[in-house]
Amino acid sequence: MPKPKVELSLFNRTEAAHYLGVNRGYVNLLIEQGELMEILLPFQTSFKGRRIPKKTIDEFIERKLSTPITFSPSDNQLLKKYIAEDE
């Protein structure tokens, strides 16, 4: 009989990167910038005891989806060029 599938609610940095579809370095950057929060598991003093709650990652995604995208003037010119080529 197959084992029941368990959904993770706490991720290490590698698992968080996989969940977001990015590399681990980007997750490290997000943590350094305060975009993602890690918790320290009880009785753990090493780096291995840190985890990122899935809820924190999902909230980060929601924040990014609700933030309007802004472009610099040079980006706007490039976008206009590609839009004109498609027409």
Backbone as a printed PyTorch tensor [residue, N CA C, xyz], in Angstrom:
tensor([[[  0.8370,  -1.1800,   0.0000],
         [  0.0000,   0.0000,   0.0000],
         [  0.8870,   1.2510,   0.0000]],

        [[  0.6570,   2.1980,  -0.9310],
         [  1.5160,   3.3900,  -0.9930],
         [  1.3210,   4.2790,   0.2270]],

        [[  2.4210,   4.9640,   0.5660],
         [  2.3670,   5.8990,   1.6890],
         [  1.5420,   7.1200,   1.2960]],

        [[  0.7880,   7.6950,   2.2300],
         [  0.0480,   8.9180,   1.9080],
         [  1.0210,  10.0730,   1.6590]],

        [[  0.6610,  10.9230,   0.7260],
         [  1.4950,  12.0640,   0.3850],
         [  1.3320,  13.1500,   1.4470]],

        [[  2.4420,  13.7000,   1.9110],
         [  2.4220,  14.7470,   2.9260],
         [  2.8380,  16.0520,   2.2780]],

        [[  2.0560,  17.1020,   2.4920],
         [  2.3990,  18.4170,   1.9560],
         [  3.2450,  19.1530,   2.9850]],

        [[  4.3940,  19.6410,   2.5410],
         [  5.2950,  20.3570,   3.4390],
         [  4.7210,  21.7150,   3.8120]],

        [[  4.9230,  22.1070,   5.0620],
         [  4.5210,  23.4490,   5.4700],
         [  5.7310,  24.2720,   5.8900]],

        [[  6.8940,  23.6320,   6.0060],
         [  8.1530,  24.3110,   6.2930],
         [  9.1870,  23.8430,   5.2830]],

        [[  9.8840,  24.7940,   4.6770],
         [ 10.8740,  24.4780,   3.6530],
         [ 12.2650,  24.9000,   4.0880]],

        [[ 13.2760,  24.1210,   3.7110],
         [ 14.6370,  24.6340,   3.8150],
         [ 14.8590,  25.5210,   2.5880]],

        [[ 16.0070,  26.1370,   2.4750],
         [ 16.2240,  27.0960,   1.3770],
         [ 16.1710,  26.4270,   0.0060]],

        [[ 16.6810,  25.2220,  -0.1070],
         [ 16.6550,  24.5060,  -1.3870],
         [ 15.2290,  24.1640,  -1.7850]],

        [[ 14.4400,  23.6930,  -0.8350],
         [ 13.0370,  23.3660,  -1.1110],
         [ 12.2380,  24.6130,  -1.4550]],

        [[ 12.5280,  25.7250,  -0.7660],
         [ 11.8440,  26.9830,  -1.0650],
         [ 12.1700,  27.4470,  -2.4760]],

        [[ 13.4330,  27.3060,  -2.8760],
         [ 13.8420,  27.6820,  -4.2300],
         [ 13.0940,  26.8380,  -5.2600]],

        [[ 12.9910,  25.5600,  -5.0030],
         [ 12.2730,  24.6670,  -5.9250],
         [ 10.7960,  25.0590,  -5.9980]],

        [[ 10.1920,  25.3560,  -4.8680],
         [  8.7820,  25.7550,  -4.8150],
         [  8.5380,  27.0440,  -5.6160]],

        [[  9.4740,  27.9970,  -5.5180],
         [  9.3530,  29.2660,  -6.2440],
         [  9.8060,  29.1610,  -7.7060]],

        [[ 10.5440,  28.1140,  -8.0280],
         [ 11.0600,  27.9690,  -9.3920],
         [ 12.2550,  28.8540,  -9.6650]],

        [[ 13.0570,  29.1020,  -8.6320],
         [ 14.2480,  29.9450,  -8.7570],
         [ 15.4350,  29.1740,  -8.1910]],

        [[ 16.6270,  29.7580,  -8.2670],
         [ 17.7770,  29.0840,  -7.6690],
         [ 17.9280,  29.4850,  -6.1990]],

        [[ 18.7310,  28.7400,  -5.4930],
         [ 18.8970,  28.9510,  -4.0560],
         [ 19.5060,  30.3170,  -3.7370]],

        [[ 20.3750,  30.8090,  -4.6140],
         [ 20.9800,  32.1220,  -4.4080],
         [ 19.9350,  33.2290,  -4.3470]],

        [[ 18.9030,  33.1050,  -5.1790],
         [ 17.8290,  34.1060,  -5.1700],
         [ 17.0530,  34.0500,  -3.8640]],

        [[ 16.8230,  32.8450,  -3.3390],
         [ 16.1480,  32.7090,  -2.0470],
         [ 17.0050,  33.3430,  -0.9520]],

        [[ 18.3180,  33.1130,  -1.0050],
         [ 19.2190,  33.7420,  -0.0300],
         [ 19.0970,  35.2620,  -0.0900]],

        [[ 19.0370,  35.8070,  -1.2920],
         [ 18.8920,  37.2480,  -1.4720],
         [ 17.5640,  37.7420,  -0.8970]],

        [[ 16.4830,  37.0220,  -1.1570],
         [ 15.1750,  37.4110,  -0.6320],
         [ 15.1690,  37.4170,   0.8950]],

        [[ 15.8740,  36.4780,   1.5050],
         [ 15.9620,  36.4330,   2.9600],
         [ 16.7790,  37.6120,   3.4730]],

        [[ 17.9000,  37.8920,   2.8280],
         [ 18.7470,  39.0260,   3.2270],
         [ 18.0010,  40.3500,   3.1140]],

        [[ 17.1510,  40.4940,   2.0830],
         [ 16.3970,  41.7290,   1.8700],
         [ 15.1500,  41.8110,   2.7470]],

        [[ 14.8380,  40.7440,   3.4680],
         [ 13.6660,  40.7410,   4.3260],
         [ 12.3720,  40.3930,   3.6110]],

        [[ 12.4580,  39.9460,   2.3720],
         [ 11.2620,  39.5700,   1.6070],
         [ 10.6940,  38.2390,   2.0960]],

        [[ 11.5750,  37.3440,   2.5300],
         [ 11.1680,  36.0610,   3.1020],
         [ 11.7140,  35.9720,   4.5170]],

        [[ 10.9750,  35.2840,   5.3890],
         [ 11.3740,  35.1500,   6.7730],
         [ 11.6670,  33.6820,   7.0800]],

        [[ 12.7370,  33.4570,   7.8280],
         [ 13.0640,  32.1180,   8.2970],
         [ 12.7510,  32.0210,   9.7820]],

        [[ 12.4260,  30.8230,  10.2110],
         [ 12.2680,  30.5810,  11.6390],
         [ 13.3390,  29.5910,  12.0690]],

        [[ 13.7290,  29.6680,  13.3240],
         [ 14.7050,  28.7430,  13.8730],
         [ 13.9450,  27.6870,  14.6490]],

        [[ 14.1280,  26.4370,  14.2540],
         [ 13.4380,  25.3450,  14.9250],
         [ 13.9630,  25.1990,  16.3580]],

        [[ 13.1080,  24.7830,  17.2800],
         [ 13.5470,  24.6200,  18.6740],
         [ 14.7170,  23.6440,  18.7920]],

        [[ 15.6200,  23.9540,  19.6660],
         [ 16.7700,  23.1140,  19.9780],
         [ 17.7400,  22.9640,  18.8180]],

        [[ 17.6710,  23.8460,  17.8670],
         [ 18.6090,  23.8260,  16.7560],
         [ 19.4370,  25.1030,  16.8110]],

        [[ 20.7320,  24.9720,  16.7700],
         [ 21.5940,  26.1490,  16.7910],
         [ 22.3500,  26.3190,  15.4870]],

        [[ 22.2840,  25.3240,  14.6250],
         [ 23.0230,  25.3970,  13.3720],
         [ 22.1310,  25.9360,  12.2550]],

        [[ 22.7480,  26.1470,  11.1240],
         [ 22.0410,  26.6150,   9.9410],
         [ 20.9680,  25.6250,   9.5180]],

        [[ 21.1650,  24.3430,   9.8290],
         [ 20.2300,  23.3040,   9.4250],
         [ 18.8850,  23.4230,  10.1250]],

        [[ 18.8120,  24.1520,  11.2230],
         [ 17.5730,  24.2620,  11.9710],
         [ 16.6640,  25.3750,  11.4870]],

        [[ 17.0070,  26.0360,  10.4010],
         [ 16.1890,  27.1460,   9.8970],
         [ 15.2330,  26.6500,   8.8210]],

        [[ 14.0090,  27.1760,   8.8690],
         [ 13.0020,  26.8030,   7.8800],
         [ 12.1940,  28.0310,   7.4790]],

        [[ 11.6700,  27.9840,   6.2630],
         [ 10.8390,  29.0630,   5.7280],
         [  9.4150,  28.5260,   5.6590]],

        [[  8.4790,  29.1480,   6.3890],
         [  7.0900,  28.6720,   6.3270],
         [  6.4970,  28.8490,   4.9300]],

        [[  5.7510,  27.8550,   4.4700],
         [  5.0940,  27.9100,   3.1660],
         [  4.1910,  29.1330,   3.0890]],

        [[  3.5280,  29.4590,   4.1870],
         [  2.6460,  30.6200,   4.2260],
         [  3.4120,  31.9040,   3.8920]],

        [[  4.6350,  32.0160,   4.3880],
         [  5.4710,  33.1890,   4.0970],
         [  5.7800,  33.2800,   2.6080]],

        [[  6.0680,  32.1460,   1.9890],
         [  6.3630,  32.1260,   0.5560],
         [  5.1130,  32.4880,  -0.2400]],

        [[  3.9770,  31.9190,   0.1490],
         [  2.7170,  32.2320,  -0.5490],
         [  2.3540,  33.7110,  -0.4110]],

        [[  2.5930,  34.3010,   0.7700],
         [  2.3300,  35.7340,   0.9630],
         [  3.2620,  36.5780,   0.1040]],

        [[  4.5260,  36.1530,  -0.0420],
         [  5.4750,  36.8490,  -0.9080],
         [  4.9660,  36.8460,  -2.3490]],

        [[  4.4940,  35.6850,  -2.8010],
         [  3.9610,  35.5790,  -4.1640],
         [  2.7620,  36.5070,  -4.3410]],

        [[  1.8480,  36.5180,  -3.3780],
         [  0.6660,  37.3870,  -3.4550],
         [  1.0530,  38.8610,  -3.4960]],

        [[  2.0530,  39.2460,  -2.6740],
         [  2.5280,  40.6460,  -2.6860],
         [  3.0590,  41.0140,  -4.0600]],

        [[  3.8310,  40.1270,  -4.6460],
         [  4.4180,  40.4110,  -5.9600],
         [  3.3530,  40.4620,  -7.0490]],

        [[  2.3290,  39.6300,  -6.9380],
         [  1.2500,  39.6460,  -7.9280],
         [  0.3920,  40.9000,  -7.8230]],

        [[  0.2830,  41.4670,  -6.6280],
         [ -0.5670,  42.6450,  -6.4480],
         [  0.1880,  43.9590,  -6.6580]],

        [[  1.5090,  43.8880,  -6.8260],
         [  2.3120,  45.0880,  -7.0480],
         [  2.3200,  45.4250,  -8.5300]],

        [[  1.9150,  46.6580,  -8.8820],
         [  1.9470,  47.0240, -10.3050],
         [  3.3860,  47.0530, -10.8320]],

        [[  3.5380,  46.6320, -12.0500],
         [  4.8540,  46.6230, -12.6830],
         [  5.1100,  48.0040, -13.2770]],

        [[  6.2690,  48.5540, -12.9690],
         [  6.6540,  49.8420, -13.5420],
         [  7.8940,  49.6410, -14.4060]],

        [[  7.9600,  50.4160, -15.4610],
         [  9.0840,  50.3090, -16.3790],
         [  9.7870,  51.6520, -16.4740]],

        [[ 11.0880,  51.5930, -16.6920],
         [ 11.8580,  52.8170, -16.9040],
         [ 11.5720,  53.3220, -18.3190]],

        [[ 11.9080,  54.5910, -18.5950],
         [ 11.6870,  55.1180, -19.9570],
         [ 12.3670,  54.2810, -21.0420]],

        [[ 13.5720,  53.7730, -20.7740],
         [ 14.2460,  52.9560, -21.7900],
         [ 13.5120,  51.6270, -21.9810]],

        [[ 12.9610,  51.0660, -20.8890],
         [ 12.1610,  49.8470, -21.0140],
         [ 10.9220,  50.1050, -21.8460]],

        [[ 10.2830,  51.2680, -21.6370],
         [  9.0780,  51.6170, -22.3950],
         [  9.3680,  51.6900, -23.8870]],

        [[ 10.5090,  52.2690, -24.2530],
         [ 10.8760,  52.3640, -25.6670],
         [ 11.0830,  50.9740, -26.2570]],

        [[ 11.7200,  50.1060, -25.4990],
         [ 11.9540,  48.7380, -25.9620],
         [ 10.6300,  47.9990, -26.1130]],

        [[  9.7180,  48.1720, -25.1610],
         [  8.4070,  47.5310, -25.2470],
         [  7.6330,  48.0250, -26.4650]],

        [[  7.6780,  49.3330, -26.7240],
         [  6.9680,  49.9050, -27.8750],
         [  7.5170,  49.3080, -29.1710]],

        [[  8.8500,  49.1220, -29.2090],
         [  9.4760,  48.5430, -30.3960],
         [  8.9350,  47.1360, -30.6590]],

        [[  8.8490,  46.3090, -29.6000],
         [  8.3930,  44.9300, -29.7800],
         [  6.8990,  44.8620, -30.0620]],

        [[  6.1250,  45.7740, -29.4960],
         [  4.7000,  45.8120, -29.7680],
         [  4.4690,  46.1910, -31.2200]],

        [[  5.2390,  47.1730, -31.7150],
         [  5.1040,  47.6080, -33.0980],
         [  5.4890,  46.4800, -34.0620]],

        [[  6.4670,  45.6700, -33.6990],
         [  6.8860,  44.5680, -34.5760],
         [  5.8090,  43.4890, -34.6590]],

        [[  5.0360,  43.3100, -33.5800],
         [  4.0060,  42.2880, -33.5540],
         [  2.7740,  42.6900, -34.3770]],

        [[  2.5750,  43.9570, -34.5810],
         [  1.3590,  44.4330, -35.2830],
         [  1.5020,  44.3490, -36.7770]]])
